[in-house]
Amino acid sequence: MVLKKCLFSCIFLLLIHPTLASGSTDYRQGIHAFREGDFLSALEHFEQAEAAGNSQVTLFYNLGSTHYQLNNLEQASDYFSRISDDEQWGGLALYNLGIIAEDLGQTHQALAYYHQAATQAQTSNVQQLAQAKILQFEGTSSHPSSRQPGFIYIAASLSYDDNLTLTPEDPALETFSGTYLEALIQGRHYLQGNQHQGSSLQAYLFQRLPQDSTLDKETAFSLGYQIHWPVNAWESSWGISFGSYLLDQETYTRDLSLQAEGSYSFEHFDLRLDNQLGLIRGGETFDYLDGWQNRTRIRLLQPGHWELGYQQELNQRKDFTEDPQFISYSPTRFRLFGRLSRDINEQLGVSLRLEGRLSLYPDPEVDGEGNQASSKRQDWRWRAQLGGVYRLNKTFSLFAELQHLNNRSNLAGYDYSSNQLQIGLDAIF
């Protein structure tokens, strides 16, 4: 950061000279203190000048520069943002906002500021500085010199669920409760470049083993290919994957999916968009699931702290038809979700996740006797998850999660709830 602070000081001096002769006493004393390296005194004098009614662009710029020297990045960003639209000094302020974003590790936002600075700056000096930064980011990523190693994630857990099969709340139906084991392994291998620009293979394998041997063993796997490519200040990836889901040894579904993702970093949070279109083929006894599914999701998040999101899911399936019975498997779903996470210390972290989902089915159901439901099915499903993680070291962690799931429907036979407790161990390599 020392080099950046030197660059900041030089730009600061370029800005203050025109106001030296006409500035207030506090303003002049602030400039003198800054040039002597006494940034606390400089800040005090500049703030007194502001309190006295000085609202010049140059004062706000100098306040931003002083806060930066004191490592008050949020305050520095605030003052530079105030003058980012100024015709004369806005380009310089945007350039400095880019430097602050770099210091905060917000590379996408930094690049966006540099692009704005290069366009808006009135002097060739600032334009050249901004272009050099753009070249540093985009030029380097355009020709990745080394391949990112990728990762492997492994997890194993033991869970208890008081309604393993999500049996409807009906006294005539038996509810299965019990324990099960889960194992997951997933990974990514970069064929070229890295997560910013390059290509990668990713794989996923999951298995659930109920303690009750009368219940189905569940297995899922997928293999995919992705291209990662920056678009201005956005990061994007485009991919294709093939997956399958099995119940015991029988295929439940197979799918071919196309994915598109984009992310953009603002000053305090990230915006992430993604879409997945899946072409689905049901197994021999599940052909009513044949069709397609599209999921579009938007998320705002501060990684490791909070997340808010919305997802819309569209389905067009063959549906279940066995004259005269008809059951729709083509709902349109709307999902809202949020998560809060907090680290208690370096080892212990906790999180809370809440989710609500509305499912609307397009056609009324018909039972086995030919009776049509008086209204189309509508389901509200609520989920609450409370989790904790204890980091044993940089590789291994213990985790636990308590979940409550509740589904309410306007049709009889679709109300259910479950409570689940999970404990496990995971590792990332």
N, C-alpha and C positions, 0 to 999 in steps of 0.2 A: 504493500500500500504506500510505501515511502515515495516511490517513483510517481505514482498517481498524485500524491499530495504536492510534489514539486511542480508537476504540470498544472495542477489546480492553482497554485500560487502565481505562476507566470500569467495565466489567463486572467486571474484576479487583478493583477497590476495593470494589464492592458485596459481594464474597464474603469479603474478608479481615477486615472489621470485627469479626464475632462472635468471632474467635479471637485478637484482639490481646492481650487481658488475660491469657489463659491459655497462650499459646504459649511454646515454649522460647526461650532466648536467641538461638540461631541463627535460629529462625523469625522472631522479632521484628526481628533485624538484617536478615534477608532482605527483610522488608516495608519497612523503612526505606530500604534501598538501592534497592529497586525504585521507591519513590515519589520518590527523588532522581534516578532515571534511570540509576543505576549497575547495569545488568542483569547484568554479569559477576560483580560482588560478590554480588548478590542470588541468582544461580544457585549460587554457591559456598556460601552460608549455607543455602539450601534443601536442597542435596544433603547437607550435613553433618547437617541435621535428619533427613533420610531415613535416612542411615547410622546415626544414633543410635536408630533404631527408630520414628520418627514415621511412621505410615501413615494419617494423617487424610486424608479426602477433600479438605479445603481445601489441604493441602500439595501433593497431586498436581495440583490445579487451578492453584496458584500456580507450580509447576514448569512446567506446560504453558504458562502465560502468559509466563513468563520466557524459555523456549526460543523462543516465538513472536517475542518482541521481539528476540531474537538471530538471528532468521531460521533457526533450527533446526527446520524444519517437521516433519520426520519424528519427532523427539523430542517436540515439542509434541503432535503427533497421538497418539503413544503414551500420554502421560499423560492426555489428555482421554478416550481410548478406555477407559482403566482405570476411569473413574468415570461412563461414559455410562449405566450402569444404576442409578446412585444415585437414590433417590426424590426427594431435595431438589435436588441439583445436576446430575443427569443431563441435563436439558433444556438447561441453560446450556452444558454440555460439548458436547452435540450441535450446538448453534448455532455454537460456536467451531470444531468440526470442519468445519462447512459453510464457514466463512471460510477455513480452511486449504485445503480442496478448491478453492475459488475461486482462491486464490493459485496453486495448481498447475495451473489450467486445466481441472479436472475438474468441469465444470458439472453433469453428470448426478448425480454423487455428491454435490455440494454441495446440489442440490435435494432429494435423498433425505434428507440430514441435516436440512435445514430443515423438511421435513415431519415428521420424527421429533421434532424440537425443539418444534414447534408443538403436537404431541399430548402430549408427555411433560412439558413445562415446568410448574412449579408456580406461577409468578408471571406476572401479566399483562404485565409489562415484557418478559420473554423471549418470550412468546407473540406479542406485537405485533411485536417485532423479526423473529422467524421468519416471521410472516405477511407482513411487508413484503418480505422477501427472496423469498418464494414469489411474491408479486405482481410483483416485479421480473422474475423469470424467466418465469413463466407468463403474466403479463399482457402483457409485451412481445411474447412469441412468439405470443400469441393474435391479435394484430393487427399483423402484420408491416408496417412502414412503408415498407420499401424492398425491391426485388427483387434477389436475389443474381445476379451476372452469369453464373455457370456457368463452364465451362472447355472447352478443346479440347486433346486429347492426340494427338500424331503421333509415329510411330516407323518407322524403316526399318532393315533389318539384312541382313547376308550371313551364311549359315550353311553348314557342312559337316556331313554325316551319313553314317556308314559303312553305314547300313541304312535308306535313305529310305522303303521300303515295308514295313518291319517284317517282312521275309521270314523264315519259320521256319528253324531251323537244320537244313537238309537238304541234303546234297551234291548232290542232283539238282536243286535249285532255284537260280536265279540271284539273287544279292543285288545290289541297285542302291545304289551310293554316289555321292556327288557334292555339288554346291553348289546353293543356291537362294536367292532373294531373298524377303523378306517385307516387307509394308507394312501398317501399321495406323493407322487414324484413328478416334477415338471422342470423344464430347463430351456435355455436358449443358447444357440451356438451361432456366432457371427461368421458368415462366410466371407464378408468383406466389410471394412469400415467399422462403424459403431452405431449406437442408438440414434445419433443425430443424422448420419448419412451412411448408408450401407445396406446390407441384406443379411437376413438371418433365418435359421430354421428353429422352430420351437415344437416341443413335444409335451404330452400330458398323459399321465396314467393314474387312474383312481380306482380304488376298490373298497367296498363296504361288506363286512362279513357279520351278519346277525348271529347272536348266540343261539337263537331258536332256529333249528335246522329246517323247520317247515316254511320259513320265510326265504324269499329270493336273495341270493347273493347278487350284488350290483357291481358292474364293471364299466368303466368309461375310459376311452382313450382318444387322442387326436394327434395329428401331425400337420404342421403348417409351414408356410414360407411367407416372409414379409420383406418389403422394401421400405427403408427409412429414408426420408428425403425432406430437407428444409425448404420452406416456401416463405421467403422474406423472413419475418420474425416468428413464423409458425413452424412447429415441428409436425411432421405428418408421417404416417405409415400406411401401407396398403398391402393387403395380404389375402391368402387363400388357404383353407385348411379342410382336412377331411377328418371326420370323427364318427365314433360308433358307441352305442350304449346297449349293454346286455343285461338281461335278467337271467341269472344262472348261466346257462350256455345258449340261451335263445336271444336273438337280436331283437331289441326293442325299437331302436331307430338307428339310421345311418344318415349322415348329413354332409353336404358340401357347402362351405360357408365362404363368403366374400366379406372382407373387413376393410374399413377405412377409419382412420383415427387422426385427430389433429389436436394440438395443444398450444396454448399461448400464455405467456407469463406476464401478469400485471405486477404492480409494485408489491402488493400484499397477498396476492392469491393467484392461482392458475385457473385458466378456463380450458376444459377438455371436452371435445366432441367425438363421438364415435357412432358408427353405424355397422350393423351386421345383418347381412341377408343370407338366410340358410335355405337350401333346397333339401327337403326331408323325405326320406323313404322309411316307412314303418316296416317292421318285421312281418313274417308270414301271417301271424295272428294279430298283428297290429296295423294292418294296411289302412285303417281309417285315419291314421296319422299322416298319410301321404300328403304332400303339398309344400308350402313355403311359409317361412316366418321372417319378419323383419323387425329388428330392434334398433331404435334410435335413442341415444342417451346424451344428456348434457350435464356437466358437473362443474361446480365451483369448489375449489379446495385449497387449503393451505396444508401441504403434505406434513403428516405427523401431528396435526392440530385439529382440523375440522374439514367437513365435506358436506355439501348440499347437492342434491341431484334430482333429475326427472328423467323418466324413461317411458317411451311409448312402444308398445309391441303390437304388431299386426300379424294375424294368422289367416291363412286360407288353406284349409285341410279338406280331405275327402269326407270326414265326419263318419260317425257310426250309424249305419242304416241296416236294419234287419226287420223287414216288414212285419208289423207296422211300427216298430220302435225306431226312434230317431234321437240321437244325442249329438250335440254340436261340440266340436273340438277346435273351433275357429274363433276364439275370443279376441277382442281388442282390449288391451290392457294399458292402464295408466298407473305409473308407480312413482311415488315421491319418497325420498329417503334422505337421511342425514346422519352424520356421525361426529362425535366429539372424542378426541383423544388427548391424553395428558400423561407426561412422564413425571412420576413422583420423584424419581432420582435416576441415576444412570442405568440402573438395573431394572427397576419396576415401572411398568406403564399400565394404564387402565383406559378403557374405551366404552362408549355407549353408542349403540346404533338403533335408530327407529325407522320403521318403514310402513307405508300404507299403500295398498294396491287395489284398484278397482278393475274388475273384469266384466266386460259386457259381451254377451253372446248374441249373435245376429238372428238366430232362428229359434222359435219355441220348441221345447222338447215334446216328444210323444212317447208315452210309456208302452209297455208290452201288450197292453189291451187296446191300444189305439186312442187313448185319451190324451189330448193335447193340453199342455200347460197353459194356464190363463194369461201368463206373462212370460216374457223372455228372461232368461236367467241373468242375475246380477250378483256378483260376489264382492264383498269387501274383505280383504285379508290384511291383518295387522301383525307385525313382527317387532319384537324388542329383544335386543341382545346386549348383555353386559359381559365384557371380557377383560382379561388381565394377562400380562406377559411378564415373565421374569427372565432376564437375559443372563445366562450363565457365563457367556463370553461372546466374542464377536461372531462365533459360528452357531452356537446352540442356545435355544431358548425353551423354557417351559411355558405353556399357555393353558388357559382355562376359559370356558365360556358358558354362560347360562342364557338360555333362549326360551321365550314364550311365543307361540304362534296361535293365532285365532282367526278362523274364517267364518264369516256370516253371509248367508245367502237368502234371497227372497223365495227360493224354492226349497221344499223339504228334502232332506237327504244330503245336503251339502254343507251343513254346519259341523265344524270340527275344531278341535284345539289340541295342542301338544305342548309339553314342557320337556326341555332337553338340557342335560348337563354334560359337558365335554371337557376332558383334560388330555393333554398331549405334550409331545416333544417335537420340535422342528429344528432344522439346520439349513443353512444356505452356504454354498461353496462357490 
